[in-house]
Amino acid sequence: MNAQHTELKAQMKSMQDNMRKKLTRLSLQSSKSMECLKKQEEKAKSIFRFAEMCRKLETEEEKILPFYASSLTEYEENDIKQALYESPGHELADVCIHFSKRKKCLEFLI
């Protein structure tokens, strides 16, 4: 009986030591995670501060149009405009007609 008691006591001590190690490791990992999150929070705050400072320095046009002017040359822009006004080719027109028929059919079914 006494041997069984000491064996159970040893098992319990072993489990307690194991749990203490796990708790210590968990605490250390938690601390590291908190430090990392604090660094990320500081980065995010500084990014927001820089964005606010940049916003104050923007011109009125940049505030309205947040994207930069086109980087295309005048020749490229003219090509794009010309392509928009061209009549579609035969194959493209057939695809568009086929698509519009399908769309109408789907709208009818819905």
C-alpha positions, 0 to 999 in steps of 0.5 A: 500500500505504501509503495503504491502511495509513493508511486502515485505521489511521484506521478503527481509530482511529475505531472505538476512539473510537466504542467509548470514547464508548459505554463512557463513556455506558454507565458514566454510565448505570450510575452513574445506575441504581445511584444510583436503585436505592440511593434506592429501597432506602433508601425500602423500608428506611424503609417496613419500619422504619415498618411495624415501628414501627406493628406494635409500636403496634397493639393485640392486636385489630388484630394479629389482625384486620389490617383496619379495622372496617367503615365501613358504618352499622348500617342498611347492615349490617342490609340486608346481613344481611337480603339474605343470609337472603332466599330467592333469586329465581326467576331467580337460583335457575334460574341457580344450578341450571343452573350446578350441573348444568354443574359436575357435568357437568364433574366427570364429564368430568374 
